[in-house]
Amino acid sequence: MVLASVDNPDNGRSNDDAKFAWGAKLGVIYWFIDGVGLKLQTNIISSVQAMGGGLYFGTGGAGAGLSTYSTIYQFGFTSGLVIKIDR
């Protein structure tokens, strides 16, 4: 969920909105030696600004479609040292 608050100082107007958001992560751990490694991870987060869908029927059959639209994307990249502790 994205909670956005926008203020325009030129005309004094403001607006608040809540939108559906989605995100994805992808990462890997490279082990240098037994118990010590390096973690690399990237992620993307986006809020859905508009969503639409439709149903269609024709001589070839029927179907449904759904599409979304967004211009807001946030990308990230992280890394870190990983130490495995065995008991």
PDB file of N, CA, C and O in Angstrom:
ATOM      1  N   MET A   1       0.836  -1.165   0.000  1.00  0.00           N
ATOM      2  CA  MET A   1       0.000   0.000   0.000  1.00  0.00           C
ATOM      3  C   MET A   1       0.885   1.233   0.000  1.00  0.00           C
ATOM      4  O   MET A   1       1.867   1.301   0.739  1.00  0.00           O
ATOM      5  N   VAL A   2       0.538   2.199  -0.823  1.00  0.00           N
ATOM      6  CA  VAL A   2       1.248   3.462  -0.875  1.00  0.00           C
ATOM      7  C   VAL A   2       0.313   4.554  -0.368  1.00  0.00           C
ATOM      8  O   VAL A   2      -0.807   4.696  -0.859  1.00  0.00           O
ATOM      9  N   LEU A   3       0.770   5.315   0.603  1.00  0.00           N
ATOM     10  CA  LEU A   3       0.034   6.475   1.088  1.00  0.00           C
ATOM     11  C   LEU A   3       0.792   7.706   0.612  1.00  0.00           C
ATOM     12  O   LEU A   3       1.928   7.938   1.024  1.00  0.00           O
ATOM     13  N   ALA A   4       0.168   8.489  -0.251  1.00  0.00           N
ATOM     14  CA  ALA A   4       0.833   9.650  -0.851  1.00  0.00           C
ATOM     15  C   ALA A   4       0.135  10.932  -0.438  1.00  0.00           C
ATOM     16  O   ALA A   4      -1.093  10.993  -0.371  1.00  0.00           O
ATOM     17  N   SER A   5       0.926  11.948  -0.166  1.00  0.00           N
ATOM     18  CA  SER A   5       0.419  13.274   0.152  1.00  0.00           C
ATOM     19  C   SER A   5       1.209  14.283  -0.684  1.00  0.00           C
ATOM     20  O   SER A   5       2.435  14.353  -0.592  1.00  0.00           O
ATOM     21  N   VAL A   6       0.497  15.062  -1.499  1.00  0.00           N
ATOM     22  CA  VAL A   6       1.141  15.990  -2.418  1.00  0.00           C
ATOM     23  C   VAL A   6       0.669  17.411  -2.105  1.00  0.00           C
ATOM     24  O   VAL A   6      -0.527  17.664  -1.962  1.00  0.00           O
ATOM     25  N   ASP A   7       1.628  18.329  -2.001  1.00  0.00           N
ATOM     26  CA  ASP A   7       1.329  19.751  -1.782  1.00  0.00           C
ATOM     27  C   ASP A   7       1.903  20.554  -2.938  1.00  0.00           C
ATOM     28  O   ASP A   7       3.056  20.356  -3.319  1.00  0.00           O
ATOM     29  N   ASN A   8       1.098  21.471  -3.504  1.00  0.00           N
ATOM     30  CA  ASN A   8       1.543  22.353  -4.573  1.00  0.00           C
ATOM     31  C   ASN A   8       1.674  23.762  -3.999  1.00  0.00           C
ATOM     32  O   ASN A   8       0.661  24.405  -3.724  1.00  0.00           O
ATOM     33  N   PRO A   9       2.903  24.258  -3.811  1.00  0.00           N
ATOM     34  CA  PRO A   9       3.081  25.591  -3.226  1.00  0.00           C
ATOM     35  C   PRO A   9       2.649  26.726  -4.166  1.00  0.00           C
ATOM     36  O   PRO A   9       2.395  27.841  -3.711  1.00  0.00           O
ATOM     37  N   ASP A  10       2.565  26.445  -5.481  1.00  0.00           N
ATOM     38  CA  ASP A  10       2.190  27.497  -6.426  1.00  0.00           C
ATOM     39  C   ASP A  10       0.735  27.924  -6.271  1.00  0.00           C
ATOM     40  O   ASP A  10       0.425  29.114  -6.320  1.00  0.00           O
ATOM     41  N   ASN A  11      -0.169  26.938  -6.084  1.00  0.00           N
ATOM     42  CA  ASN A  11      -1.579  27.306  -5.953  1.00  0.00           C
ATOM     43  C   ASN A  11      -2.160  26.949  -4.592  1.00  0.00           C
ATOM     44  O   ASN A  11      -3.349  27.176  -4.364  1.00  0.00           O
ATOM     45  N   GLY A  12      -1.364  26.400  -3.683  1.00  0.00           N
ATOM     46  CA  GLY A  12      -1.823  26.107  -2.332  1.00  0.00           C
ATOM     47  C   GLY A  12      -2.708  24.868  -2.221  1.00  0.00           C
ATOM     48  O   GLY A  12      -3.304  24.642  -1.168  1.00  0.00           O
ATOM     49  N   ARG A  13      -2.809  24.072  -3.261  1.00  0.00           N
ATOM     50  CA  ARG A  13      -3.659  22.882  -3.219  1.00  0.00           C
ATOM     51  C   ARG A  13      -2.861  21.675  -2.732  1.00  0.00           C
ATOM     52  O   ARG A  13      -1.646  21.595  -2.913  1.00  0.00           O
ATOM     53  N   SER A  14      -3.579  20.737  -2.108  1.00  0.00           N
ATOM     54  CA  SER A  14      -2.959  19.503  -1.653  1.00  0.00           C
ATOM     55  C   SER A  14      -3.935  18.350  -1.867  1.00  0.00           C
ATOM     56  O   SER A  14      -5.141  18.554  -2.003  1.00  0.00           O
ATOM     57  N   ASN A  15      -3.388  17.136  -1.893  1.00  0.00           N
ATOM     58  CA  ASN A  15      -4.213  15.957  -2.114  1.00  0.00           C
ATOM     59  C   ASN A  15      -3.565  14.759  -1.422  1.00  0.00           C
ATOM     60  O   ASN A  15      -2.340  14.647  -1.385  1.00  0.00           O
ATOM     61  N   ASP A  16      -4.387  13.869  -0.878  1.00  0.00           N
ATOM     62  CA  ASP A  16      -3.945  12.628  -0.260  1.00  0.00           C
ATOM     63  C   ASP A  16      -4.585  11.465  -1.000  1.00  0.00           C
ATOM     64  O   ASP A  16      -5.720  11.566  -1.464  1.00  0.00           O
ATOM     65  N   ASP A  17      -3.848  10.351  -1.110  1.00  0.00           N
ATOM     66  CA  ASP A  17      -4.399   9.195  -1.811  1.00  0.00           C
ATOM     67  C   ASP A  17      -3.740   7.929  -1.293  1.00  0.00           C
ATOM     68  O   ASP A  17      -2.609   7.960  -0.809  1.00  0.00           O
ATOM     69  N   ALA A  18      -4.452   6.818  -1.399  1.00  0.00           N
ATOM     70  CA  ALA A  18      -3.929   5.493  -1.061  1.00  0.00           C
ATOM     71  C   ALA A  18      -4.046   4.619  -2.300  1.00  0.00           C
ATOM     72  O   ALA A  18      -5.095   4.588  -2.944  1.00  0.00           O
ATOM     73  N   LYS A  19      -2.983   3.915  -2.635  1.00  0.00           N
ATOM     74  CA  LYS A  19      -2.943   3.087  -3.841  1.00  0.00           C
ATOM     75  C   LYS A  19      -2.420   1.694  -3.503  1.00  0.00           C
ATOM     76  O   LYS A  19      -1.698   1.504  -2.525  1.00  0.00           O
ATOM     77  N   PHE A  20      -2.802   0.723  -4.337  1.00  0.00           N
ATOM     78  CA  PHE A  20      -2.265  -0.630  -4.254  1.00  0.00           C
ATOM     79  C   PHE A  20      -0.816  -0.601  -4.741  1.00  0.00           C
ATOM     80  O   PHE A  20      -0.498   0.108  -5.696  1.00  0.00           O
ATOM     81  N   ALA A  21       0.050  -1.356  -4.099  1.00  0.00           N
ATOM     82  CA  ALA A  21       1.455  -1.407  -4.493  1.00  0.00           C
ATOM     83  C   ALA A  21       1.915  -2.862  -4.570  1.00  0.00           C
ATOM     84  O   ALA A  21       1.341  -3.750  -3.939  1.00  0.00           O
ATOM     85  N   TRP A  22       2.963  -3.079  -5.358  1.00  0.00           N
ATOM     86  CA  TRP A  22       3.554  -4.408  -5.470  1.00  0.00           C
ATOM     87  C   TRP A  22       5.069  -4.271  -5.455  1.00  0.00           C
ATOM     88  O   TRP A  22       5.618  -3.206  -5.738  1.00  0.00           O
ATOM     89  N   GLY A  23       5.726  -5.363  -5.120  1.00  0.00           N
ATOM     90  CA  GLY A  23       7.173  -5.350  -5.085  1.00  0.00           C
ATOM     91  C   GLY A  23       7.733  -6.729  -5.366  1.00  0.00           C
ATOM     92  O   GLY A  23       7.033  -7.733  -5.237  1.00  0.00           O
ATOM     93  N   ALA A  24       8.998  -6.773  -5.751  1.00  0.00           N
ATOM     94  CA  ALA A  24       9.678  -8.036  -6.022  1.00  0.00           C
ATOM     95  C   ALA A  24      11.150  -7.907  -5.634  1.00  0.00           C
ATOM     96  O   ALA A  24      11.750  -6.839  -5.756  1.00  0.00           O
ATOM     97  N   LYS A  25      11.715  -9.017  -5.166  1.00  0.00           N
ATOM     98  CA  LYS A  25      13.128  -9.062  -4.793  1.00  0.00           C
ATOM     99  C   LYS A  25      13.789 -10.248  -5.474  1.00  0.00           C
ATOM    100  O   LYS A  25      13.156 -11.272  -5.728  1.00  0.00           O
ATOM    101  N   LEU A  26      15.074 -10.090  -5.766  1.00  0.00           N
ATOM    102  CA  LEU A  26      15.864 -11.159  -6.340  1.00  0.00           C
ATOM    103  C   LEU A  26      17.263 -11.066  -5.736  1.00  0.00           C
ATOM    104  O   LEU A  26      17.873  -9.997  -5.722  1.00  0.00           O
ATOM    105  N   GLY A  27      17.759 -12.188  -5.241  1.00  0.00           N
ATOM    106  CA  GLY A  27      19.071 -12.133  -4.613  1.00  0.00           C
ATOM    107  C   GLY A  27      19.816 -13.447  -4.674  1.00  0.00           C
ATOM    108  O   GLY A  27      19.264 -14.484  -5.043  1.00  0.00           O
ATOM    109  N   VAL A  28      21.091 -13.378  -4.301  1.00  0.00           N
ATOM    110  CA  VAL A  28      21.964 -14.543  -4.314  1.00  0.00           C
ATOM    111  C   VAL A  28      22.994 -14.372  -3.198  1.00  0.00           C
ATOM    112  O   VAL A  28      23.379 -13.257  -2.845  1.00  0.00           O
ATOM    113  N   ILE A  29      23.425 -15.505  -2.659  1.00  0.00           N
ATOM    114  CA  ILE A  29      24.528 -15.499  -1.691  1.00  0.00           C
ATOM    115  C   ILE A  29      25.687 -16.283  -2.292  1.00  0.00           C
ATOM    116  O   ILE A  29      25.524 -17.441  -2.676  1.00  0.00           O
ATOM    117  N   TYR A  30      26.851 -15.658  -2.373  1.00  0.00           N
ATOM    118  CA  TYR A  30      28.065 -16.314  -2.869  1.00  0.00           C
ATOM    119  C   TYR A  30      28.929 -16.640  -1.652  1.00  0.00           C
ATOM    120  O   TYR A  30      29.361 -15.739  -0.933  1.00  0.00           O
ATOM    121  N   TRP A  31      29.177 -17.920  -1.425  1.00  0.00           N
ATOM    122  CA  TRP A  31      29.973 -18.360  -0.278  1.00  0.00           C
ATOM    123  C   TRP A  31      31.451 -18.379  -0.664  1.00  0.00           C
ATOM    124  O   TRP A  31      31.860 -19.144  -1.537  1.00  0.00           O
ATOM    125  N   PHE A  32      32.252 -17.531  -0.006  1.00  0.00           N
ATOM    126  CA  PHE A  32      33.697 -17.498  -0.243  1.00  0.00           C
ATOM    127  C   PHE A  32      34.362 -18.738   0.350  1.00  0.00           C
ATOM    128  O   PHE A  32      35.086 -19.468  -0.326  1.00  0.00           O
ATOM    129  N   ILE A  33      34.092 -18.947   1.626  1.00  0.00           N
ATOM    130  CA  ILE A  33      34.579 -20.119   2.348  1.00  0.00           C
ATOM    131  C   ILE A  33      33.403 -20.660   3.148  1.00  0.00           C
ATOM    132  O   ILE A  33      32.332 -20.054   3.174  1.00  0.00           O
ATOM    133  N   ASP A  34      33.604 -21.794   3.798  1.00  0.00           N
ATOM    134  CA  ASP A  34      32.522 -22.400   4.572  1.00  0.00           C
ATOM    135  C   ASP A  34      32.097 -21.469   5.715  1.00  0.00           C
ATOM    136  O   ASP A  34      32.850 -21.262   6.666  1.00  0.00           O
ATOM    137  N   GLY A  35      30.906 -20.920   5.617  1.00  0.00           N
ATOM    138  CA  GLY A  35      30.359 -20.077   6.681  1.00  0.00           C
ATOM    139  C   GLY A  35      30.493 -18.588   6.472  1.00  0.00           C
ATOM    140  O   GLY A  35      29.962 -17.826   7.280  1.00  0.00           O
ATOM    141  N   VAL A  36      31.180 -18.120   5.423  1.00  0.00           N
ATOM    142  CA  VAL A  36      31.340 -16.686   5.161  1.00  0.00           C
ATOM    143  C   VAL A  36      31.007 -16.425   3.692  1.00  0.00           C
ATOM    144  O   VAL A  36      31.577 -17.044   2.793  1.00  0.00           O
ATOM    145  N   GLY A  37      30.080 -15.503   3.469  1.00  0.00           N
ATOM    146  CA  GLY A  37      29.672 -15.225   2.100  1.00  0.00           C
ATOM    147  C   GLY A  37      29.277 -13.781   1.886  1.00  0.00           C
ATOM    148  O   GLY A  37      29.292 -12.968   2.810  1.00  0.00           O
ATOM    149  N   LEU A  38      28.926 -13.481   0.657  1.00  0.00           N
ATOM    150  CA  LEU A  38      28.489 -12.145   0.256  1.00  0.00           C
ATOM    151  C   LEU A  38      27.082 -12.257  -0.319  1.00  0.00           C
ATOM    152  O   LEU A  38      26.840 -13.062  -1.218  1.00  0.00           O
ATOM    153  N   LYS A  39      26.153 -11.452   0.197  1.00  0.00           N
ATOM    154  CA  LYS A  39      24.772 -11.438  -0.290  1.00  0.00           C
ATOM    155  C   LYS A  39      24.571 -10.221  -1.187  1.00  0.00           C
ATOM    156  O   LYS A  39      24.886  -9.095  -0.802  1.00  0.00           O
ATOM    157  N   LEU A  40      24.042 -10.460  -2.391  1.00  0.00           N
ATOM    158  CA  LEU A  40      23.693  -9.396  -3.328  1.00  0.00           C
ATOM    159  C   LEU A  40      22.198  -9.488  -3.589  1.00  0.00           C
ATOM    160  O   LEU A  40      21.682 -10.571  -3.866  1.00  0.00           O
ATOM    161  N   GLN A  41      21.503  -8.370  -3.504  1.00  0.00           N
ATOM    162  CA  GLN A  41      20.051  -8.374  -3.665  1.00  0.00           C
ATOM    163  C   GLN A  41      19.603  -7.108  -4.379  1.00  0.00           C
ATOM    164  O   GLN A  41      20.143  -6.028  -4.142  1.00  0.00           O
ATOM    165  N   THR A  42      18.612  -7.246  -5.253  1.00  0.00           N
ATOM    166  CA  THR A  42      18.009  -6.106  -5.928  1.00  0.00           C
ATOM    167  C   THR A  42      16.499  -6.185  -5.743  1.00  0.00           C
ATOM    168  O   THR A  42      15.947  -7.272  -5.575  1.00  0.00           O
ATOM    169  N   ASN A  43      15.833  -5.035  -5.772  1.00  0.00           N
ATOM    170  CA  ASN A  43      14.383  -5.029  -5.612  1.00  0.00           C
ATOM    171  C   ASN A  43      13.745  -3.920  -6.444  1.00  0.00           C
ATOM    172  O   ASN A  43      14.403  -2.970  -6.868  1.00  0.00           O
ATOM    173  N   ILE A  44      12.449  -4.074  -6.660  1.00  0.00           N
ATOM    174  CA  ILE A  44      11.642  -3.077  -7.363  1.00  0.00           C
ATOM    175  C   ILE A  44      10.319  -2.948  -6.614  1.00  0.00           C
ATOM    176  O   ILE A  44       9.740  -3.942  -6.176  1.00  0.00           O
ATOM    177  N   ILE A  45       9.857  -1.721  -6.475  1.00  0.00           N
ATOM    178  CA  ILE A  45       8.576  -1.419  -5.842  1.00  0.00           C
ATOM    179  C   ILE A  45       7.834  -0.448  -6.745  1.00  0.00           C
ATOM    180  O   ILE A  45       8.434   0.487  -7.274  1.00  0.00           O
ATOM    181  N   SER A  46       6.539  -0.656  -6.927  1.00  0.00           N
ATOM    182  CA  SER A  46       5.741   0.229  -7.770  1.00  0.00           C
ATOM    183  C   SER A  46       4.330   0.337  -7.207  1.00  0.00           C
ATOM    184  O   SER A  46       3.807  -0.620  -6.637  1.00  0.00           O
ATOM    185  N   SER A  47       3.727   1.487  -7.367  1.00  0.00           N
ATOM    186  CA  SER A  47       2.320   1.649  -7.001  1.00  0.00           C
ATOM    187  C   SER A  47       1.491   1.686  -8.280  1.00  0.00           C
ATOM    188  O   SER A  47       1.901   2.267  -9.285  1.00  0.00           O
ATOM    189  N   VAL A  48       0.333   1.066  -8.225  1.00  0.00           N
ATOM    190  CA  VAL A  48      -0.555   1.010  -9.385  1.00  0.00           C
ATOM    191  C   VAL A  48      -1.386   2.292  -9.404  1.00  0.00           C
ATOM    192  O   VAL A  48      -2.130   2.571  -8.464  1.00  0.00           O
ATOM    193  N   GLN A  49      -1.255   3.073 -10.487  1.00  0.00           N
ATOM    194  CA  GLN A  49      -1.996   4.328 -10.595  1.00  0.00           C
ATOM    195  C   GLN A  49      -3.360   4.124 -11.236  1.00  0.00           C
ATOM    196  O   GLN A  49      -4.312   4.826 -10.895  1.00  0.00           O
ATOM    197  N   ALA A  50      -3.467   3.192 -12.140  1.00  0.00           N
ATOM    198  CA  ALA A  50      -4.749   2.928 -12.798  1.00  0.00           C
ATOM    199  C   ALA A  50      -4.817   1.450 -13.169  1.00  0.00           C
ATOM    200  O   ALA A  50      -3.797   0.815 -13.438  1.00  0.00           O
ATOM    201  N   MET A  51      -6.037   0.915 -13.178  1.00  0.00           N
ATOM    202  CA  MET A  51      -6.241  -0.483 -13.513  1.00  0.00           C
ATOM    203  C   MET A  51      -7.524  -0.597 -14.324  1.00  0.00           C
ATOM    204  O   MET A  51      -8.511   0.082 -14.041  1.00  0.00           O
ATOM    205  N   GLY A  52      -7.503  -1.451 -15.324  1.00  0.00           N
ATOM    206  CA  GLY A  52      -8.695  -1.655 -16.135  1.00  0.00           C
ATOM    207  C   GLY A  52      -8.779  -3.084 -16.613  1.00  0.00           C
ATOM    208  O   GLY A  52      -7.795  -3.823 -16.599  1.00  0.00           O
ATOM    209  N   GLY A  53      -9.946  -3.455 -17.029  1.00  0.00           N
ATOM    210  CA  GLY A  53     -10.134  -4.816 -17.494  1.00  0.00           C
ATOM    211  C   GLY A  53     -11.299  -4.895 -18.454  1.00  0.00           C
ATOM    212  O   GLY A  53     -12.043  -3.930 -18.625  1.00  0.00           O
ATOM    213  N   GLY A  54     -11.454  -6.040 -19.076  1.00  0.00           N
ATOM    214  CA  GLY A  54     -12.557  -6.206 -20.004  1.00  0.00           C
ATOM    215  C   GLY A  54     -12.798  -7.660 -20.343  1.00  0.00           C
ATOM    216  O   GLY A  54     -11.943  -8.521 -20.137  1.00  0.00           O
ATOM    217  N   LEU A  55     -13.968  -7.906 -20.863  1.00  0.00           N
ATOM    218  CA  LEU A  55     -14.366  -9.218 -21.355  1.00  0.00           C
ATOM    219  C   LEU A  55     -14.655  -9.093 -22.833  1.00  0.00           C
ATOM    220  O   LEU A  55     -15.188  -8.077 -23.278  1.00  0.00           O
ATOM    221  N   TYR A  56     -14.313 -10.106 -23.595  1.00  0.00           N
ATOM    222  CA  TYR A  56     -14.625 -10.060 -25.017  1.00  0.00           C
ATOM    223  C   TYR A  56     -15.161 -11.412 -25.467  1.00  0.00           C
ATOM    224  O   TYR A  56     -14.764 -12.465 -24.967  1.00  0.00           O
ATOM    225  N   PHE A  57     -16.064 -11.347 -26.417  1.00  0.00           N
ATOM    226  CA  PHE A  57     -16.691 -12.531 -26.985  1.00  0.00           C
ATOM    227  C   PHE A  57     -16.617 -12.432 -28.504  1.00  0.00           C
ATOM    228  O   PHE A  57     -16.798 -11.351 -29.065  1.00  0.00           O
ATOM    229  N   GLY A  58     -16.356 -13.532 -29.158  1.00  0.00           N
ATOM    230  CA  GLY A  58     -16.280 -13.519 -30.611  1.00  0.00           C
ATOM    231  C   GLY A  58     -16.445 -14.922 -31.173  1.00  0.00           C
ATOM    232  O   GLY A  58     -16.750 -15.875 -30.457  1.00  0.00           O
ATOM    233  N   THR A  59     -16.236 -15.013 -32.469  1.00  0.00           N
ATOM    234  CA  THR A  59     -16.409 -16.312 -33.122  1.00  0.00           C
ATOM    235  C   THR A  59     -15.321 -17.304 -32.707  1.00  0.00           C
ATOM    236  O   THR A  59     -15.527 -18.515 -32.798  1.00  0.00           O
ATOM    237  N   GLY A  60     -14.179 -16.812 -32.258  1.00  0.00           N
ATOM    238  CA  GLY A  60     -13.098 -17.683 -31.821  1.00  0.00           C
ATOM    239  C   GLY A  60     -13.185 -18.057 -30.351  1.00  0.00           C
ATOM    240  O   GLY A  60     -12.344 -18.811 -29.861  1.00  0.00           O
ATOM    241  N   GLY A  61     -14.171 -17.552 -29.643  1.00  0.00           N
ATOM    242  CA  GLY A  61     -14.316 -17.860 -28.221  1.00  0.00           C
ATOM    243  C   GLY A  61     -14.442 -16.604 -27.389  1.00  0.00           C
ATOM    244  O   GLY A  61     -14.741 -15.526 -27.904  1.00  0.00           O
ATOM    245  N   ALA A  62     -14.214 -16.752 -26.111  1.00  0.00           N
ATOM    246  CA  ALA A  62     -14.341 -15.644 -25.169  1.00  0.00           C
ATOM    247  C   ALA A  62     -13.042 -15.496 -24.397  1.00  0.00           C
ATOM    248  O   ALA A  62     -12.233 -16.422 -24.332  1.00  0.00           O
ATOM    249  N   GLY A  63     -12.854 -14.337 -23.821  1.00  0.00           N
ATOM    250  CA  GLY A  63     -11.648 -14.099 -23.044  1.00  0.00           C
ATOM    251  C   GLY A  63     -11.804 -12.917 -22.121  1.00  0.00           C
ATOM    252  O   GLY A  63     -12.806 -12.204 -22.158  1.00  0.00           O
ATOM    253  N   ALA A  64     -10.801 -12.721 -21.295  1.00  0.00           N
ATOM    254  CA  ALA A  64     -10.791 -11.602 -20.355  1.00  0.00           C
ATOM    255  C   ALA A  64      -9.385 -11.026 -20.312  1.00  0.00           C
ATOM    256  O   ALA A  64      -8.406 -11.736 -20.542  1.00  0.00           O
ATOM    257  N   GLY A  65      -9.290  -9.749 -20.020  1.00  0.00           N
ATOM    258  CA  GLY A  65      -7.994  -9.091 -19.933  1.00  0.00           C
ATOM    259  C   GLY A  65      -7.956  -8.113 -18.779  1.00  0.00           C
ATOM    260  O   GLY A  65      -8.985  -7.557 -18.395  1.00  0.00           O
ATOM    261  N   LEU A  66      -6.774  -7.900 -18.225  1.00  0.00           N
ATOM    262  CA  LEU A  66      -6.573  -6.964 -17.137  1.00  0.00           C
ATOM    263  C   LEU A  66      -5.257  -6.246 -17.383  1.00  0.00           C
ATOM    264  O   LEU A  66      -4.254  -6.886 -17.698  1.00  0.00           O
ATOM    265  N   SER A  67      -5.246  -4.932 -17.245  1.00  0.00           N
ATOM    266  CA  SER A  67      -4.017  -4.168 -17.441  1.00  0.00           C
ATOM    267  C   SER A  67      -3.886  -3.121 -16.350  1.00  0.00           C
ATOM    268  O   SER A  67      -4.880  -2.648 -15.801  1.00  0.00           O
ATOM    269  N   THR A  68      -2.641  -2.766 -16.042  1.00  0.00           N
ATOM    270  CA  THR A  68      -2.358  -1.743 -15.040  1.00  0.00           C
ATOM    271  C   THR A  68      -1.432  -0.696 -15.641  1.00  0.00           C
ATOM    272  O   THR A  68      -0.800  -0.917 -16.674  1.00  0.00           O
ATOM    273  N   TYR A  69      -1.365   0.452 -14.968  1.00  0.00           N
ATOM    274  CA  TYR A  69      -0.551   1.568 -15.439  1.00  0.00           C
ATOM    275  C   TYR A  69       0.129   2.208 -14.241  1.00  0.00           C
ATOM    276  O   TYR A  69      -0.503   2.412 -13.205  1.00  0.00           O
ATOM    277  N   SER A  70       1.400   2.523 -14.370  1.00  0.00           N
ATOM    278  CA  SER A  70       2.122   3.207 -13.315  1.00  0.00           C
ATOM    279  C   SER A  70       3.316   3.953 -13.894  1.00  0.00           C
ATOM    280  O   SER A  70       3.948   3.491 -14.844  1.00  0.00           O
ATOM    281  N   THR A  71       3.616   5.106 -13.316  1.00  0.00           N
ATOM    282  CA  THR A  71       4.833   5.836 -13.650  1.00  0.00           C
ATOM    283  C   THR A  71       5.730   5.977 -12.426  1.00  0.00           C
ATOM    284  O   THR A  71       6.754   6.658 -12.482  1.00  0.00           O
ATOM    285  N   ILE A  72       5.354   5.339 -11.325  1.00  0.00           N
ATOM    286  CA  ILE A  72       6.119   5.431 -10.086  1.00  0.00           C
ATOM    287  C   ILE A  72       6.820   4.099  -9.859  1.00  0.00           C
ATOM    288  O   ILE A  72       6.172   3.080  -9.621  1.00  0.00           O
ATOM    289  N   TYR A  73       8.153   4.111  -9.935  1.00  0.00           N
ATOM    290  CA  TYR A  73       8.957   2.922  -9.696  1.00  0.00           C
ATOM    291  C   TYR A  73      10.102   3.286  -8.769  1.00  0.00           C
ATOM    292  O   TYR A  73      10.680   4.367  -8.878  1.00  0.00           O
ATOM    293  N   GLN A  74      10.425   2.389  -7.864  1.00  0.00           N
ATOM    294  CA  GLN A  74      11.571   2.570  -6.986  1.00  0.00           C
ATOM    295  C   GLN A  74      12.434   1.325  -7.097  1.00  0.00           C
ATOM    296  O   GLN A  74      11.942   0.208  -6.936  1.00  0.00           O
ATOM    297  N   PHE A  75      13.716   1.511  -7.370  1.00  0.00           N
ATOM    298  CA  PHE A  75      14.657   0.411  -7.512  1.00  0.00           C
ATOM    299  C   PHE A  75      15.659   0.470  -6.369  1.00  0.00           C
ATOM    300  O   PHE A  75      15.988   1.548  -5.874  1.00  0.00           O
ATOM    301  N   GLY A  76      16.133  -0.680  -5.961  1.00  0.00           N
ATOM    302  CA  GLY A  76      17.123  -0.719  -4.893  1.00  0.00           C
ATOM    303  C   GLY A  76      18.121  -1.830  -5.104  1.00  0.00           C
ATOM    304  O   GLY A  76      17.834  -2.817  -5.783  1.00  0.00           O
ATOM    305  N   PHE A  77      19.291  -1.669  -4.523  1.00  0.00           N
ATOM    306  CA  PHE A  77      20.341  -2.674  -4.575  1.00  0.00           C
ATOM    307  C   PHE A  77      21.015  -2.703  -3.216  1.00  0.00           C
ATOM    308  O   PHE A  77      21.408  -1.661  -2.693  1.00  0.00           O
ATOM    309  N   THR A  78      21.152  -3.895  -2.639  1.00  0.00           N
ATOM    310  CA  THR A  78      21.812  -4.033  -1.347  1.00  0.00           C
ATOM    311  C   THR A  78      22.830  -5.163  -1.411  1.00  0.00           C
ATOM    312  O   THR A  78      22.740  -6.057  -2.252  1.00  0.00           O
ATOM    313  N   SER A  79      23.786  -5.103  -0.517  1.00  0.00           N
ATOM    314  CA  SER A  79      24.762  -6.170  -0.361  1.00  0.00           C
ATOM    315  C   SER A  79      25.155  -6.246   1.099  1.00  0.00           C
ATOM    316  O   SER A  79      24.993  -5.285   1.852  1.00  0.00           O
ATOM    317  N   GLY A  80      25.671  -7.397   1.489  1.00  0.00           N
ATOM    318  CA  GLY A  80      26.071  -7.547   2.873  1.00  0.00           C
ATOM    319  C   GLY A  80      26.913  -8.779   3.103  1.00  0.00           C
ATOM    320  O   GLY A  80      26.950  -9.689   2.275  1.00  0.00           O
ATOM    321  N   LEU A  81      27.576  -8.799   4.218  1.00  0.00           N
ATOM    322  CA  LEU A  81      28.396  -9.924   4.633  1.00  0.00           C
ATOM    323  C   LEU A  81      27.500 -10.933   5.349  1.00  0.00           C
ATOM    324  O   LEU A  81      26.728 -10.557   6.231  1.00  0.00           O
ATOM    325  N   VAL A  82      27.597 -12.203   4.978  1.00  0.00           N
ATOM    326  CA  VAL A  82      26.789 -13.263   5.584  1.00  0.00           C
ATOM    327  C   VAL A  82      27.717 -14.193   6.360  1.00  0.00           C
ATOM    328  O   VAL A  82      28.719 -14.677   5.832  1.00  0.00           O
ATOM    329  N   ILE A  83      27.365 -14.434   7.627  1.00  0.00           N
ATOM    330  CA  ILE A  83      28.128 -15.355   8.460  1.00  0.00           C
ATOM    331  C   ILE A  83      27.178 -16.421   8.960  1.00  0.00           C
ATOM    332  O   ILE A  83      26.204 -16.118   9.650  1.00  0.00           O
ATOM    333  N   LYS A  84      27.459 -17.683   8.612  1.00  0.00           N
ATOM    334  CA  LYS A  84      26.621 -18.807   9.036  1.00  0.00           C
ATOM    335  C   LYS A  84      27.114 -19.300  10.381  1.00  0.00           C
ATOM    336  O   LYS A  84      28.301 -19.571  10.561  1.00  0.00           O
ATOM    337  N   ILE A  85      26.186 -19.412  11.327  1.00  0.00           N
ATOM    338  CA  ILE A  85      26.514 -19.909  12.672  1.00  0.00           C
ATOM    339  C   ILE A  85      25.856 -21.262  12.839  1.00  0.00           C
ATOM    340  O   ILE A  85      24.628 -21.353  12.864  1.00  0.00           O
ATOM    341  N   ASP A  86      26.643 -22.303  12.952  1.00  0.00           N
ATOM    342  CA  ASP A  86      26.134 -23.663  13.159  1.00  0.00           C
ATOM    343  C   ASP A  86      26.071 -23.959  14.638  1.00  0.00           C
ATOM    344  O   ASP A  86      26.912 -23.506  15.415  1.00  0.00           O
ATOM    345  N   ARG A  87      25.050 -24.735  15.026  1.00  0.00           N
ATOM    346  CA  ARG A  87      24.934 -25.125  16.442  1.00  0.00           C
ATOM    347  C   ARG A  87      25.406 -26.534  16.624  1.00  0.00           C
ATOM    348  O   ARG A  87      25.390 -27.052  17.741  1.00  0.00           O
TER     349      ARG A  87
END
